[in-house]
């Protein structure tokens, strides 16, 4: 049962809807802030 539950959770975490588009911007105090707008024109935060 535990194995089955772990499999279900793992599959749910791997699957993401096609319309989900999350990127990050520089937020307050230098912290990253998530942005869910796929049409956003602001520069994205570079993670490297």
N, C-alpha and C positions, 0 to 999 in steps of 0.2 A: 504494500500500500504506500509506504514512504517513497519507494522508487517511482511509482506511478505519479504521485504528487509532485515530486521533483522534476519529472519529465514534463508535466503539464506547465509548471512554472517556467522552466527553461525555454519551452517553445513560445510561451506568451511573451517572454522578454526578448526573444529573437525577432518576433514578428512585429513589424511596425507598419501602420497604415501608409499608403503611398502618398497621401496628401499631407503628412506630417513633415514640416520643414522647420527645424529649430536651429538657430545660430545664436551667436553671442555678441554683445557689444560691451564696451567699457562702461560699467555702471558707476554708481556713486562710490567714492573712496577707493577707486581703482579695482573694485571687484567686478567679475564678469556678471552680466545680466542677460538672461535668456530672452530671446525674441522669437515669437511663433508666427510672425507675419511673413509669408513667402514672397510678398511684393516689396518688402522693405528695401529702401535704397541707401540706408546708412551703411557706412563701412563695417565690415564684420571684424570681430576680434581675432587676431592671428594667435593660434595656440602654440606656435613654435618659438 
